[in-house]
Amino acid sequence: MDVSRKLGILVFCGVPAIVGGGIMYALFDSYIPVFIWEVLLMFSAGIYVSK
């Protein structure tokens, strides 16, 4: 994979991070689930980009 494709994948994963973080905060009214959501997305995007 070239660099531009990897950056595109990371930008594409940024949208669920923002929207999902807002949904998690609205559901649980705490930042701990938001942090867990962000870490899970970061690991999954990192694994996908590293291939």
PDBQT receptor file of N, H, CA, C and O in Angstrom, charges set to zero:
ATOM      1  N   MET A   1       0.843  -1.176   0.000  1.00  0.00    +0.000 N 
ATOM      2  CA  MET A   1       0.000   0.000   0.000  1.00  0.00    +0.000 C 
ATOM      3  C   MET A   1       0.889   1.239   0.000  1.00  0.00    +0.000 C 
ATOM      4  O   MET A   1       1.898   1.290   0.703  1.00  0.00    +0.000 OA
ATOM      5  N   ASP A   2       0.514   2.210  -0.775  1.00  0.00    +0.000 N 
ATOM      6  H   ASP A   2      -0.306   2.168  -1.346  1.00  0.00    +0.000 HD
ATOM      7  CA  ASP A   2       1.278   3.443  -0.784  1.00  0.00    +0.000 C 
ATOM      8  C   ASP A   2       0.807   4.380   0.330  1.00  0.00    +0.000 C 
ATOM      9  O   ASP A   2      -0.201   4.130   0.991  1.00  0.00    +0.000 OA
ATOM     10  N   VAL A   3       1.548   5.443   0.517  1.00  0.00    +0.000 N 
ATOM     11  H   VAL A   3       2.367   5.647  -0.020  1.00  0.00    +0.000 HD
ATOM     12  CA  VAL A   3       1.308   6.350   1.640  1.00  0.00    +0.000 C 
ATOM     13  C   VAL A   3      -0.046   7.041   1.522  1.00  0.00    +0.000 C 
ATOM     14  O   VAL A   3      -0.739   7.203   2.526  1.00  0.00    +0.000 OA
ATOM     15  N   SER A   4      -0.433   7.447   0.327  1.00  0.00    +0.000 N 
ATOM     16  H   SER A   4       0.130   7.315  -0.489  1.00  0.00    +0.000 HD
ATOM     17  CA  SER A   4      -1.703   8.157   0.191  1.00  0.00    +0.000 C 
ATOM     18  C   SER A   4      -2.890   7.255   0.528  1.00  0.00    +0.000 C 
ATOM     19  O   SER A   4      -3.883   7.718   1.091  1.00  0.00    +0.000 OA
ATOM     20  N   ARG A   5      -2.791   5.983   0.189  1.00  0.00    +0.000 N 
ATOM     21  H   ARG A   5      -1.985   5.607  -0.269  1.00  0.00    +0.000 HD
ATOM     22  CA  ARG A   5      -3.875   5.048   0.538  1.00  0.00    +0.000 C 
ATOM     23  C   ARG A   5      -3.948   4.849   2.048  1.00  0.00    +0.000 C 
ATOM     24  O   ARG A   5      -5.043   4.796   2.609  1.00  0.00    +0.000 OA
ATOM     25  N   LYS A   6      -2.802   4.737   2.712  1.00  0.00    +0.000 N 
ATOM     26  H   LYS A   6      -1.913   4.780   2.256  1.00  0.00    +0.000 HD
ATOM     27  CA  LYS A   6      -2.785   4.587   4.171  1.00  0.00    +0.000 C 
ATOM     28  C   LYS A   6      -3.377   5.817   4.853  1.00  0.00    +0.000 C 
ATOM     29  O   LYS A   6      -4.140   5.686   5.811  1.00  0.00    +0.000 OA
ATOM     30  N   LEU A   7      -3.037   6.996   4.374  1.00  0.00    +0.000 N 
ATOM     31  H   LEU A   7      -2.418   7.102   3.596  1.00  0.00    +0.000 HD
ATOM     32  CA  LEU A   7      -3.601   8.216   4.959  1.00  0.00    +0.000 C 
ATOM     33  C   LEU A   7      -5.099   8.310   4.720  1.00  0.00    +0.000 C 
ATOM     34  O   LEU A   7      -5.839   8.781   5.583  1.00  0.00    +0.000 OA
ATOM     35  N   GLY A   8      -5.548   7.867   3.562  1.00  0.00    +0.000 N 
ATOM     36  H   GLY A   8      -4.947   7.484   2.860  1.00  0.00    +0.000 HD
ATOM     37  CA  GLY A   8      -6.982   7.845   3.278  1.00  0.00    +0.000 C 
ATOM     38  C   GLY A   8      -7.736   6.922   4.216  1.00  0.00    +0.000 C 
ATOM     39  O   GLY A   8      -8.839   7.242   4.659  1.00  0.00    +0.000 OA
ATOM     40  N   ILE A   9      -7.146   5.784   4.517  1.00  0.00    +0.000 N 
ATOM     41  H   ILE A   9      -6.250   5.524   4.157  1.00  0.00    +0.000 HD
ATOM     42  CA  ILE A   9      -7.770   4.838   5.449  1.00  0.00    +0.000 C 
ATOM     43  C   ILE A   9      -7.858   5.459   6.842  1.00  0.00    +0.000 C 
ATOM     44  O   ILE A   9      -8.872   5.309   7.524  1.00  0.00    +0.000 OA
ATOM     45  N   LEU A  10      -6.816   6.145   7.264  1.00  0.00    +0.000 N 
ATOM     46  H   LEU A  10      -5.992   6.266   6.711  1.00  0.00    +0.000 HD
ATOM     47  CA  LEU A  10      -6.840   6.775   8.582  1.00  0.00    +0.000 C 
ATOM     48  C   LEU A  10      -7.875   7.893   8.654  1.00  0.00    +0.000 C 
ATOM     49  O   LEU A  10      -8.526   8.057   9.685  1.00  0.00    +0.000 OA
ATOM     50  N   VAL A  11      -8.038   8.658   7.591  1.00  0.00    +0.000 N 
ATOM     51  H   VAL A  11      -7.509   8.525   6.753  1.00  0.00    +0.000 HD
ATOM     52  CA  VAL A  11      -9.075   9.695   7.560  1.00  0.00    +0.000 C 
ATOM     53  C   VAL A  11     -10.456   9.048   7.585  1.00  0.00    +0.000 C 
ATOM     54  O   VAL A  11     -11.361   9.519   8.273  1.00  0.00    +0.000 OA
ATOM     55  N   PHE A  12     -10.608   7.969   6.830  1.00  0.00    +0.000 N 
ATOM     56  H   PHE A  12      -9.873   7.586   6.271  1.00  0.00    +0.000 HD
ATOM     57  CA  PHE A  12     -11.884   7.252   6.803  1.00  0.00    +0.000 C 
ATOM     58  C   PHE A  12     -12.234   6.699   8.185  1.00  0.00    +0.000 C 
ATOM     59  O   PHE A  12     -13.411   6.636   8.540  1.00  0.00    +0.000 OA
ATOM     60  N   CYS A  13     -11.236   6.299   8.966  1.00  0.00    +0.000 N 
ATOM     61  H   CYS A  13     -10.280   6.349   8.678  1.00  0.00    +0.000 HD
ATOM     62  CA  CYS A  13     -11.486   5.805  10.323  1.00  0.00    +0.000 C 
ATOM     63  C   CYS A  13     -11.719   6.957  11.305  1.00  0.00    +0.000 C 
ATOM     64  O   CYS A  13     -12.184   6.723  12.421  1.00  0.00    +0.000 OA
ATOM     65  N   GLY A  14     -11.408   8.176  10.918  1.00  0.00    +0.000 N 
ATOM     66  H   GLY A  14     -11.030   8.367  10.012  1.00  0.00    +0.000 HD
ATOM     67  CA  GLY A  14     -11.619   9.317  11.803  1.00  0.00    +0.000 C 
ATOM     68  C   GLY A  14     -13.079   9.671  11.962  1.00  0.00    +0.000 C 
ATOM     69  O   GLY A  14     -13.482  10.165  13.016  1.00  0.00    +0.000 OA
ATOM     70  N   VAL A  15     -13.881   9.432  10.943  1.00  0.00    +0.000 N 
ATOM     71  H   VAL A  15     -13.555   9.032  10.087  1.00  0.00    +0.000 HD
ATOM     72  CA  VAL A  15     -15.309   9.751  11.017  1.00  0.00    +0.000 C 
ATOM     73  C   VAL A  15     -16.008   8.887  12.070  1.00  0.00    +0.000 C 
ATOM     74  O   VAL A  15     -16.731   9.438  12.900  1.00  0.00    +0.000 OA
ATOM     75  N   PRO A  16     -15.830   7.558  12.076  1.00  0.00    +0.000 N 
ATOM     76  CA  PRO A  16     -16.453   6.772  13.150  1.00  0.00    +0.000 C 
ATOM     77  C   PRO A  16     -15.911   7.133  14.532  1.00  0.00    +0.000 C 
ATOM     78  O   PRO A  16     -16.615   6.984  15.530  1.00  0.00    +0.000 OA
ATOM     79  N   ALA A  17     -14.677   7.600  14.596  1.00  0.00    +0.000 N 
ATOM     80  H   ALA A  17     -14.105   7.721  13.784  1.00  0.00    +0.000 HD
ATOM     81  CA  ALA A  17     -14.125   7.993  15.890  1.00  0.00    +0.000 C 
ATOM     82  C   ALA A  17     -14.879   9.193  16.448  1.00  0.00    +0.000 C 
ATOM     83  O   ALA A  17     -15.205   9.221  17.634  1.00  0.00    +0.000 OA
ATOM     84  N   ILE A  18     -15.155  10.173  15.613  1.00  0.00    +0.000 N 
ATOM     85  H   ILE A  18     -14.890  10.150  14.649  1.00  0.00    +0.000 HD
ATOM     86  CA  ILE A  18     -15.850  11.378  16.072  1.00  0.00    +0.000 C 
ATOM     87  C   ILE A  18     -17.316  11.084  16.361  1.00  0.00    +0.000 C 
ATOM     88  O   ILE A  18     -17.824  11.432  17.427  1.00  0.00    +0.000 OA
ATOM     89  N   VAL A  19     -17.988  10.450  15.424  1.00  0.00    +0.000 N 
ATOM     90  H   VAL A  19     -17.576  10.167  14.558  1.00  0.00    +0.000 HD
ATOM     91  CA  VAL A  19     -19.415  10.159  15.589  1.00  0.00    +0.000 C 
ATOM     92  C   VAL A  19     -19.630   9.132  16.694  1.00  0.00    +0.000 C 
ATOM     93  O   VAL A  19     -20.499   9.305  17.549  1.00  0.00    +0.000 OA
ATOM     94  N   GLY A  20     -18.844   8.074  16.674  1.00  0.00    +0.000 N 
ATOM     95  H   GLY A  20     -18.138   7.934  15.980  1.00  0.00    +0.000 HD
ATOM     96  CA  GLY A  20     -18.970   7.033  17.694  1.00  0.00    +0.000 C 
ATOM     97  C   GLY A  20     -18.639   7.538  19.081  1.00  0.00    +0.000 C 
ATOM     98  O   GLY A  20     -19.262   7.124  20.059  1.00  0.00    +0.000 OA
ATOM     99  N   GLY A  21     -17.659   8.435  19.177  1.00  0.00    +0.000 N 
ATOM    100  H   GLY A  21     -17.154   8.771  18.382  1.00  0.00    +0.000 HD
ATOM    101  CA  GLY A  21     -17.331   9.017  20.472  1.00  0.00    +0.000 C 
ATOM    102  C   GLY A  21     -18.484   9.833  21.028  1.00  0.00    +0.000 C 
ATOM    103  O   GLY A  21     -18.761   9.793  22.227  1.00  0.00    +0.000 OA
ATOM    104  N   GLY A  22     -19.153  10.568  20.159  1.00  0.00    +0.000 N 
ATOM    105  H   GLY A  22     -18.928  10.600  19.185  1.00  0.00    +0.000 HD
ATOM    106  CA  GLY A  22     -20.324  11.332  20.600  1.00  0.00    +0.000 C 
ATOM    107  C   GLY A  22     -21.461  10.435  21.036  1.00  0.00    +0.000 C 
ATOM    108  O   GLY A  22     -22.141  10.718  22.023  1.00  0.00    +0.000 OA
ATOM    109  N   ILE A  23     -21.670   9.354  20.303  1.00  0.00    +0.000 N 
ATOM    110  H   ILE A  23     -21.117   9.125  19.502  1.00  0.00    +0.000 HD
ATOM    111  CA  ILE A  23     -22.732   8.403  20.671  1.00  0.00    +0.000 C 
ATOM    112  C   ILE A  23     -22.410   7.733  22.000  1.00  0.00    +0.000 C 
ATOM    113  O   ILE A  23     -23.285   7.581  22.852  1.00  0.00    +0.000 OA
ATOM    114  N   MET A  24     -21.152   7.333  22.177  1.00  0.00    +0.000 N 
ATOM    115  H   MET A  24     -20.440   7.457  21.485  1.00  0.00    +0.000 HD
ATOM    116  CA  MET A  24     -20.758   6.695  23.445  1.00  0.00    +0.000 C 
ATOM    117  C   MET A  24     -20.943   7.647  24.623  1.00  0.00    +0.000 C 
ATOM    118  O   MET A  24     -21.399   7.236  25.691  1.00  0.00    +0.000 OA
ATOM    119  N   TYR A  25     -20.590   8.915  24.431  1.00  0.00    +0.000 N 
ATOM    120  H   TYR A  25     -20.220   9.248  23.564  1.00  0.00    +0.000 HD
ATOM    121  CA  TYR A  25     -20.768   9.859  25.525  1.00  0.00    +0.000 C 
ATOM    122  C   TYR A  25     -22.241  10.095  25.826  1.00  0.00    +0.000 C 
ATOM    123  O   TYR A  25     -22.624  10.242  26.987  1.00  0.00    +0.000 OA
ATOM    124  N   ALA A  26     -23.067  10.132  24.787  1.00  0.00    +0.000 N 
ATOM    125  H   ALA A  26     -22.755  10.012  23.844  1.00  0.00    +0.000 HD
ATOM    126  CA  ALA A  26     -24.499  10.345  24.999  1.00  0.00    +0.000 C 
ATOM    127  C   ALA A  26     -25.136   9.148  25.705  1.00  0.00    +0.000 C 
ATOM    128  O   ALA A  26     -26.036   9.317  26.527  1.00  0.00    +0.000 OA
ATOM    129  N   LEU A  27     -24.672   7.954  25.387  1.00  0.00    +0.000 N 
ATOM    130  H   LEU A  27     -23.940   7.818  24.719  1.00  0.00    +0.000 HD
ATOM    131  CA  LEU A  27     -25.254   6.757  26.012  1.00  0.00    +0.000 C 
ATOM    132  C   LEU A  27     -24.816   6.576  27.458  1.00  0.00    +0.000 C 
ATOM    133  O   LEU A  27     -25.630   6.242  28.319  1.00  0.00    +0.000 OA
ATOM    134  N   PHE A  28     -23.530   6.797  27.727  1.00  0.00    +0.000 N 
ATOM    135  H   PHE A  28     -22.869   7.068  27.027  1.00  0.00    +0.000 HD
ATOM    136  CA  PHE A  28     -22.993   6.473  29.048  1.00  0.00    +0.000 C 
ATOM    137  C   PHE A  28     -22.707   7.692  29.917  1.00  0.00    +0.000 C 
ATOM    138  O   PHE A  28     -22.462   7.545  31.114  1.00  0.00    +0.000 OA
ATOM    139  N   ASP A  29     -22.734   8.898  29.339  1.00  0.00    +0.000 N 
ATOM    140  H   ASP A  29     -22.933   9.018  28.366  1.00  0.00    +0.000 HD
ATOM    141  CA  ASP A  29     -22.495  10.142  30.069  1.00  0.00    +0.000 C 
ATOM    142  C   ASP A  29     -21.178  10.110  30.851  1.00  0.00    +0.000 C 
ATOM    143  O   ASP A  29     -21.089  10.591  31.981  1.00  0.00    +0.000 OA
ATOM    144  N   SER A  30     -20.154   9.525  30.206  1.00  0.00    +0.000 N 
ATOM    145  H   SER A  30     -20.227   9.134  29.289  1.00  0.00    +0.000 HD
ATOM    146  CA  SER A  30     -18.841   9.423  30.804  1.00  0.00    +0.000 C 
ATOM    147  C   SER A  30     -17.806   9.354  29.686  1.00  0.00    +0.000 C 
ATOM    148  O   SER A  30     -18.105   8.917  28.575  1.00  0.00    +0.000 OA
ATOM    149  N   TYR A  31     -16.591   9.790  29.993  1.00  0.00    +0.000 N 
ATOM    150  H   TYR A  31     -16.349  10.145  30.896  1.00  0.00    +0.000 HD
ATOM    151  CA  TYR A  31     -15.543   9.762  28.981  1.00  0.00    +0.000 C 
ATOM    152  C   TYR A  31     -14.786   8.438  28.937  1.00  0.00    +0.000 C 
ATOM    153  O   TYR A  31     -14.014   8.218  28.004  1.00  0.00    +0.000 OA
ATOM    154  N   ILE A  32     -14.973   7.572  29.886  1.00  0.00    +0.000 N 
ATOM    155  H   ILE A  32     -15.600   7.751  30.644  1.00  0.00    +0.000 HD
ATOM    156  CA  ILE A  32     -14.277   6.285  29.894  1.00  0.00    +0.000 C 
ATOM    157  C   ILE A  32     -14.701   5.417  28.711  1.00  0.00    +0.000 C 
ATOM    158  O   ILE A  32     -13.820   4.880  28.039  1.00  0.00    +0.000 OA
ATOM    159  N   PRO A  33     -15.991   5.243  28.410  1.00  0.00    +0.000 N 
ATOM    160  CA  PRO A  33     -16.355   4.478  27.200  1.00  0.00    +0.000 C 
ATOM    161  C   PRO A  33     -15.874   5.139  25.911  1.00  0.00    +0.000 C 
ATOM    162  O   PRO A  33     -15.562   4.452  24.937  1.00  0.00    +0.000 OA
ATOM    163  N   VAL A  34     -15.813   6.468  25.904  1.00  0.00    +0.000 N 
ATOM    164  H   VAL A  34     -16.066   7.025  26.695  1.00  0.00    +0.000 HD
ATOM    165  CA  VAL A  34     -15.306   7.179  24.727  1.00  0.00    +0.000 C 
ATOM    166  C   VAL A  34     -13.828   6.837  24.530  1.00  0.00    +0.000 C 
ATOM    167  O   VAL A  34     -13.390   6.579  23.408  1.00  0.00    +0.000 OA
ATOM    168  N   PHE A  35     -13.073   6.836  25.608  1.00  0.00    +0.000 N 
ATOM    169  H   PHE A  35     -13.429   7.046  26.519  1.00  0.00    +0.000 HD
ATOM    170  CA  PHE A  35     -11.657   6.492  25.536  1.00  0.00    +0.000 C 
ATOM    171  C   PHE A  35     -11.462   5.060  25.049  1.00  0.00    +0.000 C 
ATOM    172  O   PHE A  35     -10.588   4.799  24.223  1.00  0.00    +0.000 OA
ATOM    173  N   ILE A  36     -12.266   4.138  25.555  1.00  0.00    +0.000 N 
ATOM    174  H   ILE A  36     -12.976   4.351  26.227  1.00  0.00    +0.000 HD
ATOM    175  CA  ILE A  36     -12.180   2.738  25.125  1.00  0.00    +0.000 C 
ATOM    176  C   ILE A  36     -12.519   2.622  23.641  1.00  0.00    +0.000 C 
ATOM    177  O   ILE A  36     -11.842   1.897  22.913  1.00  0.00    +0.000 OA
ATOM    178  N   TRP A  37     -13.548   3.319  23.183  1.00  0.00    +0.000 N 
ATOM    179  H   TRP A  37     -14.099   3.908  23.775  1.00  0.00    +0.000 HD
ATOM    180  CA  TRP A  37     -13.942   3.311  21.771  1.00  0.00    +0.000 C 
ATOM    181  C   TRP A  37     -12.802   3.833  20.886  1.00  0.00    +0.000 C 
ATOM    182  O   TRP A  37     -12.492   3.251  19.847  1.00  0.00    +0.000 OA
ATOM    183  N   GLU A  38     -12.190   4.930  21.313  1.00  0.00    +0.000 N 
ATOM    184  H   GLU A  38     -12.441   5.403  22.158  1.00  0.00    +0.000 HD
ATOM    185  CA  GLU A  38     -11.104   5.518  20.534  1.00  0.00    +0.000 C 
ATOM    186  C   GLU A  38      -9.899   4.579  20.466  1.00  0.00    +0.000 C 
ATOM    187  O   GLU A  38      -9.274   4.452  19.413  1.00  0.00    +0.000 OA
ATOM    188  N   VAL A  39      -9.576   3.932  21.563  1.00  0.00    +0.000 N 
ATOM    189  H   VAL A  39     -10.084   4.035  22.418  1.00  0.00    +0.000 HD
ATOM    190  CA  VAL A  39      -8.445   3.000  21.573  1.00  0.00    +0.000 C 
ATOM    191  C   VAL A  39      -8.726   1.802  20.669  1.00  0.00    +0.000 C 
ATOM    192  O   VAL A  39      -7.839   1.366  19.936  1.00  0.00    +0.000 OA
ATOM    193  N   LEU A  40      -9.936   1.268  20.709  1.00  0.00    +0.000 N 
ATOM    194  H   LEU A  40     -10.657   1.623  21.305  1.00  0.00    +0.000 HD
ATOM    195  CA  LEU A  40     -10.284   0.149  19.833  1.00  0.00    +0.000 C 
ATOM    196  C   LEU A  40     -10.186   0.537  18.360  1.00  0.00    +0.000 C 
ATOM    197  O   LEU A  40      -9.665  -0.227  17.548  1.00  0.00    +0.000 OA
ATOM    198  N   LEU A  41     -10.678   1.707  18.021  1.00  0.00    +0.000 N 
ATOM    199  H   LEU A  41     -11.101   2.328  18.680  1.00  0.00    +0.000 HD
ATOM    200  CA  LEU A  41     -10.570   2.169  16.633  1.00  0.00    +0.000 C 
ATOM    201  C   LEU A  41      -9.124   2.409  16.234  1.00  0.00    +0.000 C 
ATOM    202  O   LEU A  41      -8.735   2.117  15.103  1.00  0.00    +0.000 OA
ATOM    203  N   MET A  42      -8.327   2.936  17.151  1.00  0.00    +0.000 N 
ATOM    204  H   MET A  42      -8.643   3.173  18.069  1.00  0.00    +0.000 HD
ATOM    205  CA  MET A  42      -6.929   3.184  16.844  1.00  0.00    +0.000 C 
ATOM    206  C   MET A  42      -6.188   1.879  16.573  1.00  0.00    +0.000 C 
ATOM    207  O   MET A  42      -5.403   1.794  15.629  1.00  0.00    +0.000 OA
ATOM    208  N   PHE A  43      -6.432   0.873  17.389  1.00  0.00    +0.000 N 
ATOM    209  H   PHE A  43      -7.069   0.942  18.157  1.00  0.00    +0.000 HD
ATOM    210  CA  PHE A  43      -5.791  -0.421  17.179  1.00  0.00    +0.000 C 
ATOM    211  C   PHE A  43      -6.260  -1.076  15.876  1.00  0.00    +0.000 C 
ATOM    212  O   PHE A  43      -5.445  -1.628  15.136  1.00  0.00    +0.000 OA
ATOM    213  N   SER A  44      -7.536  -1.021  15.596  1.00  0.00    +0.000 N 
ATOM    214  H   SER A  44      -8.197  -0.572  16.197  1.00  0.00    +0.000 HD
ATOM    215  CA  SER A  44      -8.030  -1.645  14.366  1.00  0.00    +0.000 C 
ATOM    216  C   SER A  44      -7.517  -0.920  13.124  1.00  0.00    +0.000 C 
ATOM    217  O   SER A  44      -7.175  -1.566  12.133  1.00  0.00    +0.000 OA
ATOM    218  N   ALA A  45      -7.459   0.399  13.160  1.00  0.00    +0.000 N 
ATOM    219  H   ALA A  45      -7.737   0.924  13.965  1.00  0.00    +0.000 HD
ATOM    220  CA  ALA A  45      -6.917   1.147  12.014  1.00  0.00    +0.000 C 
ATOM    221  C   ALA A  45      -5.414   0.900  11.878  1.00  0.00    +0.000 C 
ATOM    222  O   ALA A  45      -4.903   0.784  10.765  1.00  0.00    +0.000 OA
ATOM    223  N   GLY A  46      -4.722   0.822  12.983  1.00  0.00    +0.000 N 
ATOM    224  H   GLY A  46      -5.138   0.917  13.888  1.00  0.00    +0.000 HD
ATOM    225  CA  GLY A  46      -3.287   0.541  12.939  1.00  0.00    +0.000 C 
ATOM    226  C   GLY A  46      -2.977  -0.825  12.371  1.00  0.00    +0.000 C 
ATOM    227  O   GLY A  46      -2.030  -0.989  11.602  1.00  0.00    +0.000 OA
ATOM    228  N   ILE A  47      -3.775  -1.803  12.752  1.00  0.00    +0.000 N 
ATOM    229  H   ILE A  47      -4.544  -1.670  13.378  1.00  0.00    +0.000 HD
ATOM    230  CA  ILE A  47      -3.575  -3.155  12.213  1.00  0.00    +0.000 C 
ATOM    231  C   ILE A  47      -3.850  -3.187  10.729  1.00  0.00    +0.000 C 
ATOM    232  O   ILE A  47      -3.113  -3.823   9.975  1.00  0.00    +0.000 OA
ATOM    233  N   TYR A  48      -4.904  -2.509  10.293  1.00  0.00    +0.000 N 
ATOM    234  H   TYR A  48      -5.503  -1.992  10.905  1.00  0.00    +0.000 HD
ATOM    235  CA  TYR A  48      -5.261  -2.504   8.879  1.00  0.00    +0.000 C 
ATOM    236  C   TYR A  48      -4.222  -1.767   8.042  1.00  0.00    +0.000 C 
ATOM    237  O   TYR A  48      -3.892  -2.206   6.940  1.00  0.00    +0.000 OA
ATOM    238  N   VAL A  49      -3.706  -0.654   8.553  1.00  0.00    +0.000 N 
ATOM    239  H   VAL A  49      -3.975  -0.298   9.448  1.00  0.00    +0.000 HD
ATOM    240  CA  VAL A  49      -2.729   0.128   7.797  1.00  0.00    +0.000 C 
ATOM    241  C   VAL A  49      -1.371  -0.575   7.779  1.00  0.00    +0.000 C 
ATOM    242  O   VAL A  49      -0.628  -0.444   6.806  1.00  0.00    +0.000 OA
ATOM    243  N   SER A  50      -1.042  -1.301   8.812  1.00  0.00    +0.000 N 
ATOM    244  H   SER A  50      -1.645  -1.407   9.602  1.00  0.00    +0.000 HD
ATOM    245  CA  SER A  50       0.278  -1.944   8.863  1.00  0.00    +0.000 C 
ATOM    246  C   SER A  50       0.417  -3.116   7.884  1.00  0.00    +0.000 C 
ATOM    247  O   SER A  50       1.532  -3.570   7.627  1.00  0.00    +0.000 OA
ATOM    248  N   LYS A  51      -0.679  -3.603   7.346  1.00  0.00    +0.000 N 
ATOM    249  H   LYS A  51      -1.585  -3.234   7.555  1.00  0.00    +0.000 HD
ATOM    250  CA  LYS A  51      -0.604  -4.730   6.406  1.00  0.00    +0.000 C 
ATOM    251  C   LYS A  51      -0.041  -4.321   5.086  1.00  0.00    +0.000 C 
ATOM    252  O   LYS A  51       0.089  -5.152   4.186  1.00  0.00    +0.000 OA
TER     253      LYS A  51
